[in-house]
Amino acid sequence: MTMHCSTFDRLIPGALAPSAVTGVALVAAALLCVPAALTAQAHISGDHEPHLFAAADFGIDPTGVTFTKDIAPILARSCVNCHRAGGAGPMPLTSYQEVRRYAARIKTKTAIRDRMGAMPPWYVEKDLGIQQYKQDPSLTDVELAMIQAWADNGAPEGDLADLAVELNLPTEDGWRIEPDLIVSSGEFVVEGGSPDWWGEIEAFDVVGLEQDRWVKAVEIREVNDVPTRGSGRQTVGSRWVVHHLIYSTGVPGEHLLERTFWPVHEVGRNPDFFSEERGQLLKAGSQISSQSIHLHSNGRDTRSHLEFGFEFFPEDYEPEYESGRVGLADGQNISIVPNQAGQELHAYDVLEDHIKMVAFEPHLHAPGDRMCLEAIWKQHIETLSCVGYDHNWVRTYSFAENYEPLLPKGTIMHIVGYMSNTEANFNIPDPRNWQGSGNRSVSNMFLDLGISLRLTDEQFVEEMANRREVLDLDVNDHVIGCPLCTAAIPLLPELEEEEGEGEGAAVSEVEASSAEEVLGTWTLPLESPQGAFNMVLEFSAGTDGMLAALVDTPLGDPQTAQNISRSGDALVLGFTLSALGQSLPVTVTLTPAGDSGEVLNAEVDLGGLGTLSGTATQE
């Protein structure tokens, strides 16, 4: 499909062209057809009451609730994956005899629901934002009412004939995905009295992978020799010693930009699910390398290693979309005062592309109590998700299919962090201390580590059309996280391409005759944290007499410079580099070094990922 690059830019801001019927629809949808914004103020952080319900309000006889008929199915779905022999839970809940003794505790922990200490550890608030997620183990109001009635009524067992689920599956291996490949790290030892440690672990091979594969889901499990029933002391992370791992995969010797970077592993982490439109590439012959690992003592000498489970897409899978970038973080303005709950942190980002959000992942530290994610488009402010936070169980919330936020470029993203530096927060060692930003678990971080995809104009419109069809929407409906879904934007028309406006067309403002000194081939050696590589620049005169350039890197086929301009005595090239699952806008600035004209000083801006410098010489 060929179209003007400015077509969607005209439609989205609502700048009405003379015949823009579609533009009118957009403005109507944005300003008139949406309900009042739902904001994060529905909950007062630090003023959290247990979620208690009367069974009779749901037409349930409280005296008739039994373990076999009502409670066992809840445990089978939401509890026994961890609460079983050898599981992560501190006690098994796989039989009536095991469960009955903990009835009162189960009632208390499940009633917390969406704050630290809740079980199951899933903290999405039920009255705000999107409610459809993958692998959601949370309990409904009715399920909470049944648990509370059962515990209050003496926890009766009931008729064994009513037991329709198996709680103690002998084949259960603890994985929450279906891994096609499992890779183990080497063993490391954390002594009981050792301080927090940050560093690297030795890279290790991805054994058993014969060909490159696209990954659908990944899960990391820490395996250690600490008894299931506890570590011997109360500390953030309990028995676990790996508090986070930043890691990537790649073939030894390849450059940083050719590697695959994976979601950060953290304490109590659940699996990460990637979109059907964009998996993660795991290459044959790869090694897993850590960029940073944080180890935290649990109070006893511990031997530990990590297991990486990868679930693959079919062999013929090909991704459709590019990875997106949403930078929601602030590590510079964190100031947490003593003995106070409900302290707020804020961070913003403006979307430069249309975005499909795959997952929301709040990252705070021990003082963290809650985080909310908001989207602001024109006058429309909407909470997409609000979740509690417990640094013992760091969660990623993967949106269910057809409920992922679809947000137009120009949307302002906003996260609000709520911090509790009080005795009520059992992750805090001493609430009398002021806290700032830092890497330690008892210090603070504030960011969203979620996953997103970048959409072209065509993909964005098609996604919304599909959403309307699947959810059977009309103009009177509202979809949380999709402000334009009911605007009924037609599929973008195929427009006649104007000269110089075609997709990928190069624009040069420099006449070749004024840049004869650079004509020819230049080699630019560059040093990066992951090793050295060469960028080759080939300058020539175009058929229109303007300067043209071809840029060759180790990351793929040569790229034509999309724009060439002058800035003083510097020559500036712009081109697109495909790396890290996305298209990075790269700018190369070349400045003469000395009078010979045979050497150029170069600065390479890698689209916000950093800047490299070097000296180019002519061949």
CORFENNOR-V751390 format. One record per backbone hydrogen bond with DSSP energy under -0.5 kcal/mol. CO is the residue of the C=O (numbers start at 0). NH is the residue of the N-H. Records with the same first field share a line. If there is no record, write none. Layout:
CO=NH  NH
This chain:
1=494
3=6
5=9
6=10
7=11
8=12
9=14
10=13
13=15
16=19
18=20
19=23
20=24
21=25
22=26
23=27
24=28
25=29
26=30
27=31  32
36=38
37=382
38=41
39=42
42=44
43=46
46=48
49=51
52=54
53=56
54=57  59
55=58
59=61
60=63
61=64
65=69  70
66=71
67=163
69=73
70=74
71=75
72=76
73=77
74=78  79
78=81  82
81=83  88
82=92
83=86
94=98
95=99
96=100
98=101
99=102
101=105
102=106
103=107
104=108
105=109
106=110
107=111
108=111  112  118
110=50
111=113
114=117
119=121
122=387
124=127
130=132
131=399
132=135
134=136
139=143
140=144
141=145
142=146
143=147
144=148
145=149
146=150
147=151
148=152
149=154
150=153
155=66
156=67
158=161
159=162
161=163
164=166
166=168
168=171
176=178
180=309
182=307
187=303
188=190
189=301
190=193
196=294
198=292
200=289
203=287
204=206
205=208
207=209
212=281
213=312
214=279
215=273
216=310
217=271
218=308
220=222  306
221=223
222=304
226=229
232=234
234=237
236=239
240=242  295
242=266
243=293
244=246  264
245=290  291
246=261
247=288
248=259
249=286
250=253
254=257
255=258
256=579
258=260
259=248
264=244
265=268
266=393
271=217
274=277
276=319  320
277=274
279=214
280=282
281=212
282=285
284=251
285=205
286=249  288
287=203
288=247
291=245
292=198  294
293=242  243
294=196
301=189
302=224
303=187
304=222
305=184
306=220  308
307=182  309
308=218
309=179  180
310=215  216
313=316
321=453
325=327
326=328
327=447
332=334
334=336
335=434
336=339
339=420
342=418
344=416
346=414
348=350  412
350=409
353=454
354=356  406
355=357  452
357=398
359=396
360=448
362=446
364=367
366=419
368=388
369=417
370=386
371=415
372=383  384
373=413
374=376  381
375=411
376=379
378=380
379=376
381=374  383
383=129
384=372
385=124
386=370
388=115
389=392
392=394
393=269
395=397
396=359  398
397=133
399=402
404=356  406
406=354
407=410
410=350  412
411=375
412=348
413=373
414=346
415=371
416=344  418
417=368  369
418=342  420
419=421
420=338  339
421=424
423=425
424=427
429=432
430=338
434=335
435=443
439=442
440=365
443=437
445=329
446=362  448
450=357  358
451=323
452=355
453=321
454=353
455=459
456=460
457=461
458=462
459=463
460=464
461=465
462=466
463=467
464=468
465=469
466=470
467=471  472
473=476
477=479
478=481
480=405
481=484
483=486
484=487
492=494
497=500
501=504
506=563
508=510
509=546
510=513
511=514
512=515
514=517  518
515=518
519=538
520=618
521=523  536
522=524  616
523=534
525=532
527=530
530=527
532=525
534=523
535=551
536=521  538
537=549
538=519
539=547
541=544
544=511  512
545=541
547=539
548=560
549=537
550=558
551=535
552=555
558=550
561=506
562=573
563=508
564=571
566=569
568=591
569=566
570=589
571=564
572=587
573=561  562
574=585
576=578  583
578=581
580=322
581=578  583
582=584
583=576  585
584=606
585=574
586=588  604
587=572  589
588=602
589=570
590=600
591=593
597=617
598=592
599=615
600=590
601=613
602=588  604
603=605  611
604=586  606
605=608
609=605
611=603
612=526
613=601
614=524
615=599
616=522
